[in-house]
Each structure stands twice: as structure tokens, then as C-alpha cells.
Amino acid sequence: MNIDDAKALAVRSIHIMGDGTLEDFHELLHPEFLNHEAKDEPPAARGRGPAAAYATAEWLRHAFEGLHWEINEVIAEGDIVVVHCTMKGRHTRVFVDYDEDAKVGQAFPPTGKTFASTQTHWLRIADGRVIEHWANRDDLGTALQLGWVPPTPLYLARALFAKRKATRIAAAAAA
């Protein structure tokens, strides 16, 4: 795969996180795809392959309306493509993160606020598809824009109730 094709593949793989179908993920991601950032994501996102990446997309889409990435810069060398981008959306539903055991860690009730945070994604290409992913994200910037940090007492109470509900839902799904 030439450099321009590798860059185009990487950019498409970022964009499908916002609106791609499971079929899109199977087309662009290697069957052995590994997301090294899945450690705080739902259990379904922690495996290998396109279905795990699609689970990550669904998790993000559930909480953030209008989710999309604006591409700022793309650089490639060898089998690595680096995409510097800005993730944007609006927080309209509860966002749940998970601990190392894939249990509910925190739950952030919707604020209705928009955000735009920079990210850098490192993608390794193999056999014409993305096979590995690493990311650096401005999570603190996102949290500040969404009003998660510093939290108000009311927001802390809403977060507690949201976490309880998310924990019940996760337990029921696991049963």
C-alpha cells in the first residue's frame, strides 16, 4: 500500500467512528485489529477485530450526539500513519467509563454541552487494513468543556445516581 492510500485508509477509519456501519469496520480494520486504548471502555470493546472497534464507536455515539472528527494533519512513515484531529460532539446521554476489570468506573450524566478536543491517533497498517491503534487525547480538556471538572455538588449527586443505574444495567447485561 502506498503512503497516500495508507493515509486515506487511516482517515476513513477515524471518520467511521462517528457514522460507520459494522460492515465499514470489517472493510477497513484487520480481523486481528487491536485498540490499545480499550482499557477504560465497555467489555465488548476490549477484544480484537472490527466488532470490538465498532463497540467502541457505539459506546461513544450513545453519549455524544453529532460525534465527528475534523482532520488537522496526517503523517505516514512505513506502516504507521499518525492522524492529528479534533473530536467534536454534544453530551446528550450518560457517558460511562470502565475500570480495569471492565466494571462501571464512573458515569457522567448528560450536560447538553458541546466540546472540541484534540487527539492524535497512531495507526499501524497491515494487509491493506488498520491492525493496531494507539491514541493521545485531551481528556481533561473534554471534561472541562463538558462541566465534569470541577463538578458542582448537584452534578456529583447526578453522577452518583447515573453510576448506580449504569452498574445495574451492566449487571443485567452480564447475567
N, C-alpha and C positions, 0 to 999 in steps of 0.2 A: 504494500500500500504506500503510495507516495505521500509526502508531507501534507499537501493540500487536501487530499482525501481523508487523511487522519484527522486534520483539524476540523473538517466538515462533520465527520463522524462524532467527534468529541462535542462539538456544539449541538448537534442534534440530540445527543444523549443527555445533555443538560436541559434542553427545551422540553423533552418528553416528560420530564419530572412534573411539569405543570399541566400538560394536557394529553400525554401519550396514552395509548391503549396497551394492554398486556402484549398484544401482537407486535407493537412497536418495540417494546422492551426485548422480546425474543429476536427481533430482526437486528437490533443494534448491540445487544450485550451477549457476550460469550456464555455458553452453558455453564462454565465454571466461574462466572463473574463473582468477584469478592469486593464488598464495600467495607473498607477498613474502619469506617465511621459508624457502623451499625451498633456500637456498644451501648448507646442510650436510646435505641429505637425499639419498636414492638417486637415480640418474639418472631413473627412472620418475616420480619426484615433481616433477621440475623443469619440466615442461611446463605448458600451460594446460588447463583443463577439469576436469570431475568425475573422470576417470580418474587424473589426476595427484594430486588430493586423496585419492582412495581409496588410491593407492600410499603416501602419507604415513601414512594410518591403518594399513595393513597393516604397514608398517615399525615403527611404534610398538607395535602389537599383538603382533608377533613377539617383541619383547623383554620386554614388560611384561604380565604376567598380571593380569586383573581391572581393566584400564585403564578409568578413568571420570573424569568431570569433575563436581564439585559446583559449582553456580552460586551465586555470592555476591551479585552485583549486575549489573543490566543497565540501561544508559542509552542512549537513542537521540535523535538530532537530525538532521533532514534525512534523507539517505540513509546515514548512518553509525550503526551500533549497536556499543556497547562492552560486552563481557562480561568481568567480573572473576570468575575461577573458581579452583578448586583441582583440579589434576590429581593422581590417586592411582592407585597400582598396586603391583605387586611385580615386581622384576627377576629373571626366571626364565630368560632366554636372552640370548645375546650381543647387545649393542646396538652398532651400527656407525654412526659418523658419517662424513661425506664431505667432501673438500676442495673448493675452488672449481672443480676440473676433474672433479668427480663421481667421484673415485677414493677408495678407502678411506682415511680420515684416521686414525681411532682405532677400536679395538674394545674394548668393556668387557665382560669375562666376567660371567656372572650371579653375583649376590651372595645372592640369595634375600631381600634386604631390601625392606621396603615404603618408600614415600615419599609425601609430600603436599606439593606445591609450588604456589605461587600463580602465576597467569598473568593477563594482560589481553590479550584478543583484540579487534582493531578490524576490523569487517566492513562493507564497502560493499555496499548492496543496489541492484540494477538489474533491471528487468523481473520483479519478484517473486522473485528469486533472489539468492544471495550471489555477487558478482562479484569482490571483492578481499578479501584477508586480510593483516593485519599482527599481530604479537604481541610482547609483552614477557613473558619468562619468567624465573623464578628458577632458572636452570640450575646456579648454584653451590650453592644450597640443595639441589637434587636430588642433585648429585654428592656433597655432604657426607653426606646421608642414606643414600645407597647405598654409601658407603665407597670411592668412586672417588678422593676427595680427603680427606686426604692418603693416597696409596697406600702399602700395605706393600710390602716387597721381593717377597714371594710374589705379591701381586696384580699388580705390574708385570710379573713373568715370565708370569703367566697372560694378561695383556693383550697381551704381545708375541706369544704363540702364537695368541691369538684373532685378532689383526690379520693374521698370516700366513695363517691359514685363510680369513678373510673376503676377503683380497686374491685368493687362489686361486679362491674361489667366484665373486667378481665378474669375474675374468678369464675364467673358463669360461662365465659367463652372457653376456659380451660377445662371445664368439667365435661 
